[in-house]
Amino acid sequence: MAHAHMSSADSAVSFGASVPKTKEYMDSLVRPSRRQFEHIAQVQQEKEVQARRRAREHRRRRSASASTSSRGP
């Protein structure tokens, strides 16, 4: 039972040691300029539109093939 307690304490120590590195990394990140941010947002929006279009086409093809196969010979 004491061993289980030590392993949880060890994981707490290793977690505590990783926090400063994470903070250091987050602090090192540079914000994009407003122009870069707007470009990123536009590209993301276009990707979402394309993904919705592909999903819609996929559903349409699936339902068309399901109705064709259910007709029988």
N, CA, C and O of each residue as an XYZ file, in Angstrom:
292
protein
N       0.834     -1.193      0.000
C       0.000      0.000      0.000
C       0.873      1.249      0.000
O       0.551      2.227     -0.674
N       1.962      1.227      0.739
C       2.860      2.380      0.771
C       3.491      2.604     -0.598
O       3.765      3.740     -0.986
N       3.720      1.511     -1.329
C       4.311      1.635     -2.661
C       3.384      2.417     -3.601
O       3.855      3.252     -4.373
N       2.091      2.158     -3.544
C       1.140      2.881     -4.388
C       1.175      4.368     -4.069
O       1.071      5.208     -4.963
N       1.321      4.683     -2.802
C       1.391      6.088     -2.404
C       2.637      6.752     -2.993
O       2.581      7.894     -3.450
N       3.761      6.031     -2.981
C       4.989      6.608     -3.528
C       4.858      6.834     -5.033
O       5.331      7.852     -5.538
N       4.228      5.906     -5.762
C       4.125      6.088     -7.208
C       3.252      7.289     -7.550
O       3.536      7.998     -8.515
N       2.191      7.533     -6.773
C       1.373      8.712     -7.049
C       2.144      9.982     -6.714
O       1.989     11.001     -7.388
N       2.968      9.925     -5.682
C       3.799     11.083     -5.346
C       4.829     11.318     -6.452
O       5.106     12.460     -6.819
N       5.394     10.225     -6.981
C       6.356     10.354     -8.075
C       5.711     11.001     -9.299
O       6.316     11.862     -9.938
N       4.483     10.589     -9.626
C       3.827     11.178    -10.786
C       3.527     12.649    -10.542
O       3.579     13.455    -11.471
N       3.216     13.005     -9.308
C       2.968     14.413     -8.989
C       4.247     15.216     -9.185
O       4.208     16.345     -9.673
N       5.378     14.634     -8.805
C       6.659     15.322     -8.965
C       6.970     15.490    -10.448
O       7.385     16.568    -10.872
N       6.775     14.432    -11.248
C       7.084     14.540    -12.671
C       6.142     15.532    -13.354
O       6.552     16.250    -14.267
N       4.888     15.574    -12.918
C       3.959     16.553    -13.479
C       4.423     17.960    -13.124
O       4.428     18.850    -13.975
N       4.809     18.159    -11.879
C       5.286     19.473    -11.442
C       6.508     19.911    -12.227
O       6.668     21.099    -12.508
N       7.364     18.981    -12.581
C       8.575     19.317    -13.323
C       8.255     19.713    -14.763
O       8.991     20.499    -15.359
N       7.172     19.184    -15.334
C       6.844     19.487    -16.728
C       6.131     20.827    -16.880
O       6.135     21.401    -17.969
N       5.529     21.327    -15.829
C       4.768     22.576    -15.925
C       5.640     23.754    -16.346
O       5.245     24.488    -17.252
N       6.798     23.971    -15.741
C       7.611     25.122    -16.176
C       7.994     25.044    -17.656
O       8.026     26.070    -18.335
N       8.285     23.844    -18.167
C       8.637     23.715    -19.584
C       7.451     24.093    -20.458
O       7.620     24.756    -21.481
N       6.259     23.679    -20.067
C       5.063     24.024    -20.829
C       4.859     25.528    -20.818
O       4.587     26.126    -21.859
N       4.988     26.142    -19.654
C       4.819     27.594    -19.538
C       5.882     28.301    -20.364
O       5.595     29.282    -21.050
N       7.105     27.803    -20.295
C       8.201     28.393    -21.072
C       7.878     28.327    -22.567
O       8.089     29.293    -23.301
N       7.367     27.179    -23.004
C       7.000     27.025    -24.415
C       5.872     27.987    -24.785
O       5.954     28.683    -25.797
N       4.823     28.028    -23.968
C       3.683     28.909    -24.258
C       4.131     30.372    -24.299
O       3.693     31.135    -25.160
N       4.990     30.751    -23.380
C       5.488     32.128    -23.351
C       6.356     32.448    -24.566
O       6.473     33.610    -24.957
N       6.967     31.415    -25.167
C       7.857     31.650    -26.313
C       7.086     31.833    -27.623
O       7.645     32.311    -28.610
N       5.814     31.458    -27.634
C       5.030     31.582    -28.868
C       4.803     33.044    -29.220
O       4.632     33.888    -28.340
N       4.804     33.332    -30.516
C       4.604     34.698    -30.995
C       3.222     34.778    -31.641
O       2.869     33.949    -32.479
N       2.457     35.773    -31.247
C       1.123     35.950    -31.835
C       1.246     36.336    -33.299
O       2.141     37.092    -33.676
N       0.340     35.812    -34.130
C       0.357     36.245    -35.531
C      -0.143     37.685    -35.631
O      -0.892     38.157    -34.776
N       0.282     38.364    -36.679
C      -0.218     39.723    -36.902
C      -1.708     39.641    -37.231
O      -2.232     38.559    -37.494
N      -2.376     40.771    -37.216
C      -3.813     40.790    -37.540
C      -4.049     40.251    -38.953
O      -4.997     39.504    -39.194
N      -3.180     40.640    -39.876
C      -3.301     40.178    -41.267
C      -3.117     38.662    -41.352
O      -3.875     37.982    -42.043
N      -2.101     38.130    -40.644
C      -1.877     36.685    -40.637
C      -3.069     35.959    -40.010
O      -3.507     34.922    -40.508
N      -3.586     36.513    -38.916
C      -4.717     35.906    -38.223
C      -5.930     35.843    -39.150
O      -6.612     34.821    -39.221
N      -6.194     36.942    -39.861
C      -7.331     36.974    -40.791
C      -7.146     35.966    -41.922
O      -8.106     35.327    -42.352
N      -5.908     35.825    -42.402
C      -5.622     34.845    -43.451
C      -5.867     33.428    -42.930
O      -6.486     32.613    -43.614
N      -5.385     33.138    -41.734
C      -5.588     31.819    -41.123
C      -7.082     31.538    -40.978
O      -7.542     30.439    -41.285
N      -7.835     32.529    -40.510
C      -9.284     32.368    -40.329
C      -9.966     32.097    -41.664
O     -10.869     31.264    -41.740
N      -9.543     32.792    -42.715
C     -10.138     32.598    -44.045
C      -9.844     31.196    -44.569
O     -10.738     30.526    -45.088
N      -8.600     30.752    -44.435
C      -8.227     29.412    -44.894
C      -9.024     28.359    -44.120
O      -9.521     27.397    -44.705
N      -9.141     28.546    -42.813
C      -9.891     27.599    -41.994
C     -11.355     27.544    -42.426
O     -11.940     26.464    -42.515
N     -11.939     28.697    -42.692
C     -13.340     28.746    -43.122
C     -13.521     28.006    -44.456
O     -14.488     27.265    -44.633
N     -12.591     28.213    -45.384
C     -12.665     27.525    -46.677
C     -12.563     26.016    -46.496
O     -13.275     25.260    -47.158
N     -11.679     25.573    -45.602
C     -11.536     24.139    -45.343
C     -12.816     23.563    -44.751
O     -13.213     22.449    -45.092
N     -13.464     24.317    -43.865
C     -14.714     23.845    -43.267
C     -15.815     23.740    -44.316
O     -16.595     22.789    -44.302
N     -15.882     24.711    -45.225
C     -16.877     24.669    -46.305
C     -16.626     23.441    -47.181
O     -17.564     22.721    -47.523
N     -15.367     23.199    -47.544
C     -15.029     22.039    -48.370
C     -15.367     20.735    -47.650
O     -15.870     19.798    -48.270
N     -15.094     20.669    -46.349
C     -15.389     19.455    -45.581
C     -16.891     19.196    -45.544
O     -17.329     18.054    -45.682
N     -17.683     20.260    -45.358
C     -19.146     20.089    -45.363
C     -19.628     19.626    -46.736
O     -20.501     18.764    -46.836
N     -19.053     20.205    -47.796
C     -19.437     19.820    -49.159
C     -19.106     18.348    -49.413
O     -19.928     17.607    -49.951
N     -17.888     17.926    -49.019
C     -17.501     16.521    -49.203
C     -18.420     15.590    -48.414
O     -18.823     14.542    -48.919
N     -18.752     15.967    -47.180
C     -19.634     15.136    -46.353
C     -21.015     15.030    -46.988
O     -21.615     13.955    -46.999
N     -21.518     16.139    -47.514
C     -22.832     16.150    -48.163
C     -22.814     15.239    -49.405
O     -23.742     14.459    -49.620
N     -21.750     15.348    -50.220
C     -21.634     14.507    -51.417
C     -21.523     13.033    -51.032
O     -22.102     12.169    -51.691
N     -20.785     12.754    -49.973
C     -20.621     11.375    -49.511
C     -21.973     10.803    -49.070
O     -22.316      9.672    -49.417
N     -22.738     11.590    -48.304
C     -24.069     11.137    -47.869
C     -24.980     10.919    -49.071
O     -25.734      9.947    -49.120
N     -24.904     11.831    -50.041
C     -25.744     11.719    -51.241
C     -25.404     10.443    -52.015
O     -26.300      9.718    -52.447
N     -24.099     10.171    -52.189
C     -23.682      8.955    -52.901
C     -24.114      7.703    -52.144
O     -24.568      6.729    -52.745
N     -23.967      7.737    -50.812
C     -24.347      6.577    -50.005
C     -25.842      6.303    -50.115
O     -26.255      5.155    -50.280
N     -26.651      7.355    -50.024
C     -28.100      7.146    -50.096
C     -28.508      6.717    -51.504
O     -29.438      5.925    -51.656
N     -27.834      7.222    -52.530
C     -28.139      6.820    -53.907
C     -27.783      5.353    -54.117
O     -28.549      4.621    -54.744
N     -26.642      4.911    -53.607
C     -26.247      3.507    -53.781
C     -27.131      2.597    -52.934
O     -27.387      1.461    -53.331
N     -27.596      3.055    -51.798
C     -28.486      2.252    -50.957
C     -29.835      2.077    -51.640
O     -30.405      0.986    -51.605
N     -30.355      3.129    -52.260
C     -31.652      3.016    -52.938
C     -31.531      2.168    -54.199
O     -32.481      1.472    -54.560
N     -30.398      2.210    -54.873
C     -30.173      1.396    -56.068
C     -30.083     -0.079    -55.692
O     -30.653     -0.929    -56.376
N     -29.370     -0.386    -54.610
C     -29.196     -1.783    -54.208
C     -30.465     -2.357    -53.595
O     -30.629     -3.577    -53.594
N     -31.361     -1.542    -53.080
C     -32.591     -2.053    -52.471
C     -33.669     -2.348    -53.509
O     -34.663     -3.000    -53.192
N     -33.491     -1.881    -54.738
C     -34.481     -2.145    -55.799
C     -34.517     -3.619    -56.183
O     -35.585     -4.173    -56.445
N     -33.361     -4.244    -56.213
C     -33.292     -5.658    -56.581
C     -33.288     -5.845    -58.081
O     -33.347     -4.863    -58.821
N     -33.218     -7.112    -58.562
C     -33.134     -7.384    -60.007
C     -34.446     -7.226    -60.738
O     -34.504     -7.427    -61.951
